[in-house]
Amino acid sequence: MDHDHEPERREAKVKRLNRIAGQVQGVARMVAEDRYCIDVLTQVQAIKAALARAEAEILRDHAAHCVHEAIRAGDAQATRQKLDELVDLFDRARR
């Protein structure tokens, strides 16, 4: 099922995630080359920030499409399910 109705937004998210994958590969090379720990950690922090931005974008799309559609349809059960999924997701992330 297509949850993202805007192909250009989907493409932008894929590009962002591919850049992050490249950053992770770069950090792996840094570790393999025994680079200075602070330099590696600085890159890890940049990756975490990039992932947080990607997560926020995907979450924004989920709210704008999936949750909004359930609310618009007047489907209380589907709305509750979508919101419960979000709560569960963030609860797991805190553990």
Sequence and secondary structure as in RCSB ss.txt:
>XXXX:A:sequence
MDHDHEPERREAKVKRLNRIAGQVQGVARMVAEDRYCIDVLTQVQAIKAALARAEAEILRDHAAHCVHEAIRAGD
AQATRQKLDELVDLFDRARR
>XXXX:A:secstr
      HHHHHHHHHHHHHHHHHHHHHHHHHHTT  HHHHHHHHHHHHHHHHHHHHHHHHHHIIIIIHHHHHTT 
HHHHHHHHHHHHHHHHHHH 
